[in-house]
């Protein structure tokens, strides 16, 4: 049974770079949800869980369970209060990043549509990720990240079919 106050934390298989750290529990999956994802994320002081990003296929909603995380969006940064609810629509206007600038761990519940495939854009680093799976799921199929500057023309590398010659 899933519980937001006593979650079953996932095994930490992430190699966190400096400034990023945390743990998560997939409470939606544990509860039997099929079309909605719901995960609890706990972030220690001085860290973020994810880079600034937005999704092309999945709306997300955040509920602050504990602490005072700082939220970065296209409108700037602001500190969130316990109990606050924030939605992140599909597209650039839904870009977001949570940072824990407090002295205590922060804990949030993020609910998401589970649309697949998903494309995620990381504006700060100029990357895009394409993946077969919905967000928050373990990838078993295609999951690839590219720099936007590596964009090529649609026809690059294609050869004229033999019947056209």
ChimeraX commands (.cxc) that place a marker at each C-alpha (Angstrom):
marker #1 position 0.00,0.00,0.00 radius 0.5
marker #1 position 1.34,3.43,-0.92 radius 0.5
marker #1 position 1.68,6.12,1.74 radius 0.5
marker #1 position 2.95,9.67,1.09 radius 0.5
marker #1 position 4.13,10.04,4.70 radius 0.5
marker #1 position 5.95,6.68,4.85 radius 0.5
marker #1 position 6.97,5.95,1.24 radius 0.5
marker #1 position 8.87,2.90,0.07 radius 0.5
marker #1 position 12.00,4.57,-1.32 radius 0.5
marker #1 position 13.45,3.20,-4.58 radius 0.5
marker #1 position 16.98,1.78,-4.59 radius 0.5
marker #1 position 19.37,4.61,-5.49 radius 0.5
marker #1 position 20.85,3.68,-8.86 radius 0.5
marker #1 position 21.63,7.27,-9.86 radius 0.5
marker #1 position 25.18,8.60,-9.98 radius 0.5
marker #1 position 24.43,12.16,-8.86 radius 0.5
marker #1 position 26.66,14.99,-10.12 radius 0.5
marker #1 position 27.59,17.84,-7.76 radius 0.5
marker #1 position 24.53,19.89,-6.80 radius 0.5
marker #1 position 22.05,17.07,-7.49 radius 0.5
marker #1 position 20.92,14.48,-4.95 radius 0.5
marker #1 position 17.77,12.93,-3.56 radius 0.5
marker #1 position 15.55,9.93,-3.36 radius 0.5
marker #1 position 12.15,9.00,-4.74 radius 0.5
marker #1 position 9.24,6.64,-4.31 radius 0.5
marker #1 position 6.73,5.75,-7.03 radius 0.5
marker #1 position 3.53,5.90,-5.01 radius 0.5
marker #1 position 1.31,5.93,-8.10 radius 0.5
marker #1 position 2.75,2.68,-9.38 radius 0.5
marker #1 position 2.58,1.06,-5.93 radius 0.5
marker #1 position -1.08,2.11,-5.58 radius 0.5
marker #1 position -1.95,0.48,-8.92 radius 0.5
marker #1 position -2.32,3.62,-11.05 radius 0.5
marker #1 position -2.03,2.99,-14.79 radius 0.5
marker #1 position -2.64,6.37,-16.47 radius 0.5
marker #1 position -1.23,8.75,-13.85 radius 0.5
marker #1 position 2.23,8.78,-12.38 radius 0.5
marker #1 position 2.76,9.98,-8.82 radius 0.5
marker #1 position 6.16,10.08,-7.18 radius 0.5
marker #1 position 7.50,11.52,-3.95 radius 0.5
marker #1 position 10.85,13.24,-4.19 radius 0.5
marker #1 position 12.99,14.17,-1.21 radius 0.5
marker #1 position 15.88,16.56,-1.75 radius 0.5
marker #1 position 18.63,17.27,0.79 radius 0.5
marker #1 position 19.72,20.88,1.47 radius 0.5
marker #1 position 21.78,22.51,-1.27 radius 0.5
marker #1 position 20.62,20.18,-4.04 radius 0.5
marker #1 position 18.21,19.77,-6.95 radius 0.5
marker #1 position 16.71,16.56,-8.34 radius 0.5
marker #1 position 16.53,17.48,-12.02 radius 0.5
marker #1 position 17.88,20.09,-14.38 radius 0.5
marker #1 position 15.55,22.86,-15.60 radius 0.5
marker #1 position 13.29,21.13,-18.15 radius 0.5
marker #1 position 9.90,20.87,-19.86 radius 0.5
marker #1 position 7.91,18.03,-21.40 radius 0.5
marker #1 position 6.34,17.99,-24.86 radius 0.5
marker #1 position 3.74,15.33,-24.04 radius 0.5
marker #1 position 3.11,15.27,-20.28 radius 0.5
marker #1 position 1.58,17.79,-17.92 radius 0.5
marker #1 position 2.81,17.64,-14.32 radius 0.5
marker #1 position 1.55,18.93,-10.97 radius 0.5
marker #1 position 3.57,19.43,-7.80 radius 0.5
marker #1 position 2.36,19.43,-4.18 radius 0.5
marker #1 position 4.78,20.48,-1.44 radius 0.5
marker #1 position 4.58,17.94,1.40 radius 0.5
marker #1 position 7.43,19.24,3.59 radius 0.5
marker #1 position 9.95,22.05,3.56 radius 0.5
marker #1 position 10.31,25.14,1.43 radius 0.5
marker #1 position 11.76,24.31,-2.00 radius 0.5
marker #1 position 12.61,27.09,-4.45 radius 0.5
marker #1 position 10.82,26.76,-7.78 radius 0.5
marker #1 position 12.34,28.09,-11.00 radius 0.5
marker #1 position 9.96,28.64,-13.95 radius 0.5
marker #1 position 10.06,30.89,-17.05 radius 0.5
marker #1 position 8.67,33.63,-14.75 radius 0.5
marker #1 position 11.67,33.45,-12.37 radius 0.5
marker #1 position 12.23,31.92,-8.95 radius 0.5
marker #1 position 10.11,31.83,-5.81 radius 0.5
marker #1 position 10.01,29.87,-2.59 radius 0.5
marker #1 position 7.12,27.45,-2.18 radius 0.5
marker #1 position 5.28,26.80,1.07 radius 0.5
marker #1 position 4.13,23.47,2.51 radius 0.5
marker #1 position 0.80,22.50,0.96 radius 0.5
marker #1 position 1.28,24.67,-2.13 radius 0.5
marker #1 position 0.15,23.18,-5.46 radius 0.5
marker #1 position 1.74,24.17,-8.80 radius 0.5
marker #1 position 0.91,22.89,-12.30 radius 0.5
marker #1 position 3.42,22.58,-15.14 radius 0.5
marker #1 position 1.61,22.54,-18.49 radius 0.5
marker #1 position 2.98,20.84,-21.59 radius 0.5
marker #1 position 5.52,22.91,-23.49 radius 0.5
marker #1 position 7.98,25.71,-22.74 radius 0.5
marker #1 position 5.55,27.49,-20.41 radius 0.5
marker #1 position 5.73,24.42,-18.13 radius 0.5
marker #1 position 9.52,24.51,-17.69 radius 0.5
marker #1 position 10.57,23.97,-14.09 radius 0.5
marker #1 position 13.30,23.06,-11.63 radius 0.5
marker #1 position 13.20,22.61,-7.85 radius 0.5
marker #1 position 16.13,23.67,-5.71 radius 0.5
marker #1 position 16.45,23.11,-1.98 radius 0.5
marker #1 position 18.08,26.27,-0.61 radius 0.5
marker #1 position 16.84,25.59,2.94 radius 0.5
marker #1 position 18.60,23.89,5.84 radius 0.5
marker #1 position 16.15,20.95,5.94 radius 0.5
marker #1 position 15.19,18.27,3.38 radius 0.5
marker #1 position 12.25,19.11,1.13 radius 0.5
marker #1 position 9.62,16.59,0.08 radius 0.5
marker #1 position 7.23,16.99,-2.85 radius 0.5
marker #1 position 4.65,14.84,-4.61 radius 0.5
marker #1 position 4.70,15.15,-8.39 radius 0.5
marker #1 position 1.73,13.83,-10.35 radius 0.5
marker #1 position 2.10,13.37,-14.09 radius 0.5
marker #1 position 0.30,12.13,-17.13 radius 0.5
marker #1 position 1.94,8.95,-18.39 radius 0.5
marker #1 position 1.96,9.66,-22.12 radius 0.5
marker #1 position 4.55,7.84,-24.17 radius 0.5
marker #1 position 6.64,8.52,-26.08 radius 0.5
marker #1 position 7.97,11.57,-24.27 radius 0.5
marker #1 position 10.26,14.37,-25.40 radius 0.5
marker #1 position 11.95,16.44,-22.72 radius 0.5
marker #1 position 13.87,19.66,-23.41 radius 0.5
marker #1 position 16.65,21.02,-21.17 radius 0.5
marker #1 position 17.00,24.74,-22.07 radius 0.5
marker #1 position 20.07,25.48,-19.90 radius 0.5
marker #1 position 22.24,22.82,-21.51 radius 0.5
marker #1 position 20.63,22.89,-24.97 radius 0.5
marker #1 position 19.68,19.20,-24.90 radius 0.5
marker #1 position 16.64,17.19,-25.88 radius 0.5
marker #1 position 15.74,13.69,-24.72 radius 0.5
marker #1 position 13.55,11.33,-26.72 radius 0.5
marker #1 position 12.30,8.21,-24.99 radius 0.5
marker #1 position 9.78,5.45,-25.63 radius 0.5
marker #1 position 8.59,5.36,-22.03 radius 0.5
marker #1 position 6.53,7.85,-20.06 radius 0.5
marker #1 position 8.34,10.05,-17.52 radius 0.5
marker #1 position 9.34,8.42,-14.26 radius 0.5
marker #1 position 9.48,4.90,-15.69 radius 0.5
marker #1 position 12.55,2.78,-16.16 radius 0.5
marker #1 position 13.60,2.88,-19.78 radius 0.5
marker #1 position 13.83,-0.44,-21.54 radius 0.5
marker #1 position 13.53,0.91,-25.07 radius 0.5
marker #1 position 14.80,3.98,-26.85 radius 0.5
marker #1 position 16.15,6.69,-24.54 radius 0.5
marker #1 position 18.53,9.13,-26.20 radius 0.5
marker #1 position 19.80,12.63,-25.42 radius 0.5
marker #1 position 21.14,15.02,-28.01 radius 0.5
marker #1 position 22.40,18.57,-28.14 radius 0.5
marker #1 position 20.03,20.82,-30.04 radius 0.5
marker #1 position 23.02,22.31,-31.88 radius 0.5
marker #1 position 23.53,18.90,-33.53 radius 0.5
marker #1 position 20.25,19.25,-35.43 radius 0.5
marker #1 position 20.44,18.03,-39.03 radius 0.5
marker #1 position 18.22,18.46,-42.06 radius 0.5
marker #1 position 15.38,15.94,-42.39 radius 0.5
marker #1 position 16.91,14.50,-45.59 radius 0.5
marker #1 position 20.55,14.40,-44.42 radius 0.5
marker #1 position 22.09,10.96,-44.95 radius 0.5
marker #1 position 19.17,9.68,-47.02 radius 0.5
marker #1 position 20.00,8.20,-50.40 radius 0.5
marker #1 position 17.89,8.35,-53.51 radius 0.5
marker #1 position 15.90,5.12,-53.88 radius 0.5
marker #1 position 17.14,2.93,-56.77 radius 0.5
marker #1 position 13.81,3.17,-58.55 radius 0.5
marker #1 position 14.24,6.96,-58.86 radius 0.5
marker #1 position 17.58,6.81,-60.65 radius 0.5
marker link #1:1,2 radius 0.2
marker link #1:2,3 radius 0.2
marker link #1:3,4 radius 0.2
marker link #1:4,5 radius 0.2
marker link #1:5,6 radius 0.2
marker link #1:6,7 radius 0.2
marker link #1:7,8 radius 0.2
marker link #1:8,9 radius 0.2
marker link #1:9,10 radius 0.2
marker link #1:10,11 radius 0.2
marker link #1:11,12 radius 0.2
marker link #1:12,13 radius 0.2
marker link #1:13,14 radius 0.2
marker link #1:14,15 radius 0.2
marker link #1:15,16 radius 0.2
marker link #1:16,17 radius 0.2
marker link #1:17,18 radius 0.2
marker link #1:18,19 radius 0.2
marker link #1:19,20 radius 0.2
marker link #1:20,21 radius 0.2
marker link #1:21,22 radius 0.2
marker link #1:22,23 radius 0.2
marker link #1:23,24 radius 0.2
marker link #1:24,25 radius 0.2
marker link #1:25,26 radius 0.2
marker link #1:26,27 radius 0.2
marker link #1:27,28 radius 0.2
marker link #1:28,29 radius 0.2
marker link #1:29,30 radius 0.2
marker link #1:30,31 radius 0.2
marker link #1:31,32 radius 0.2
marker link #1:32,33 radius 0.2
marker link #1:33,34 radius 0.2
marker link #1:34,35 radius 0.2
marker link #1:35,36 radius 0.2
marker link #1:36,37 radius 0.2
marker link #1:37,38 radius 0.2
marker link #1:38,39 radius 0.2
marker link #1:39,40 radius 0.2
marker link #1:40,41 radius 0.2
marker link #1:41,42 radius 0.2
marker link #1:42,43 radius 0.2
marker link #1:43,44 radius 0.2
marker link #1:44,45 radius 0.2
marker link #1:45,46 radius 0.2
marker link #1:46,47 radius 0.2
marker link #1:47,48 radius 0.2
marker link #1:48,49 radius 0.2
marker link #1:49,50 radius 0.2
marker link #1:50,51 radius 0.2
marker link #1:51,52 radius 0.2
marker link #1:52,53 radius 0.2
marker link #1:53,54 radius 0.2
marker link #1:54,55 radius 0.2
marker link #1:55,56 radius 0.2
marker link #1:56,57 radius 0.2
marker link #1:57,58 radius 0.2
marker link #1:58,59 radius 0.2
marker link #1:59,60 radius 0.2
marker link #1:60,61 radius 0.2
marker link #1:61,62 radius 0.2
marker link #1:62,63 radius 0.2
marker link #1:63,64 radius 0.2
marker link #1:64,65 radius 0.2
marker link #1:65,66 radius 0.2
marker link #1:66,67 radius 0.2
marker link #1:67,68 radius 0.2
marker link #1:68,69 radius 0.2
marker link #1:69,70 radius 0.2
marker link #1:70,71 radius 0.2
marker link #1:71,72 radius 0.2
marker link #1:72,73 radius 0.2
marker link #1:73,74 radius 0.2
marker link #1:74,75 radius 0.2
marker link #1:75,76 radius 0.2
marker link #1:76,77 radius 0.2
marker link #1:77,78 radius 0.2
marker link #1:78,79 radius 0.2
marker link #1:79,80 radius 0.2
marker link #1:80,81 radius 0.2
marker link #1:81,82 radius 0.2
marker link #1:82,83 radius 0.2
marker link #1:83,84 radius 0.2
marker link #1:84,85 radius 0.2
marker link #1:85,86 radius 0.2
marker link #1:86,87 radius 0.2
marker link #1:87,88 radius 0.2
marker link #1:88,89 radius 0.2
marker link #1:89,90 radius 0.2
marker link #1:90,91 radius 0.2
marker link #1:91,92 radius 0.2
marker link #1:92,93 radius 0.2
marker link #1:93,94 radius 0.2
marker link #1:94,95 radius 0.2
marker link #1:95,96 radius 0.2
marker link #1:96,97 radius 0.2
marker link #1:97,98 radius 0.2
marker link #1:98,99 radius 0.2
marker link #1:99,100 radius 0.2
marker link #1:100,101 radius 0.2
marker link #1:101,102 radius 0.2
marker link #1:102,103 radius 0.2
marker link #1:103,104 radius 0.2
marker link #1:104,105 radius 0.2
marker link #1:105,106 radius 0.2
marker link #1:106,107 radius 0.2
marker link #1:107,108 radius 0.2
marker link #1:108,109 radius 0.2
marker link #1:109,110 radius 0.2
marker link #1:110,111 radius 0.2
marker link #1:111,112 radius 0.2
marker link #1:112,113 radius 0.2
marker link #1:113,114 radius 0.2
marker link #1:114,115 radius 0.2
marker link #1:115,116 radius 0.2
marker link #1:116,117 radius 0.2
marker link #1:117,118 radius 0.2
marker link #1:118,119 radius 0.2
marker link #1:119,120 radius 0.2
marker link #1:120,121 radius 0.2
marker link #1:121,122 radius 0.2
marker link #1:122,123 radius 0.2
marker link #1:123,124 radius 0.2
marker link #1:124,125 radius 0.2
marker link #1:125,126 radius 0.2
marker link #1:126,127 radius 0.2
marker link #1:127,128 radius 0.2
marker link #1:128,129 radius 0.2
marker link #1:129,130 radius 0.2
marker link #1:130,131 radius 0.2
marker link #1:131,132 radius 0.2
marker link #1:132,133 radius 0.2
marker link #1:133,134 radius 0.2
marker link #1:134,135 radius 0.2
marker link #1:135,136 radius 0.2
marker link #1:136,137 radius 0.2
marker link #1:137,138 radius 0.2
marker link #1:138,139 radius 0.2
marker link #1:139,140 radius 0.2
marker link #1:140,141 radius 0.2
marker link #1:141,142 radius 0.2
marker link #1:142,143 radius 0.2
marker link #1:143,144 radius 0.2
marker link #1:144,145 radius 0.2
marker link #1:145,146 radius 0.2
marker link #1:146,147 radius 0.2
marker link #1:147,148 radius 0.2
marker link #1:148,149 radius 0.2
marker link #1:149,150 radius 0.2
marker link #1:150,151 radius 0.2
marker link #1:151,152 radius 0.2
marker link #1:152,153 radius 0.2
marker link #1:153,154 radius 0.2
marker link #1:154,155 radius 0.2
marker link #1:155,156 radius 0.2
marker link #1:156,157 radius 0.2
marker link #1:157,158 radius 0.2
marker link #1:158,159 radius 0.2
marker link #1:159,160 radius 0.2
marker link #1:160,161 radius 0.2
marker link #1:161,162 radius 0.2
marker link #1:162,163 radius 0.2
marker link #1:163,164 radius 0.2
marker link #1:164,165 radius 0.2
view
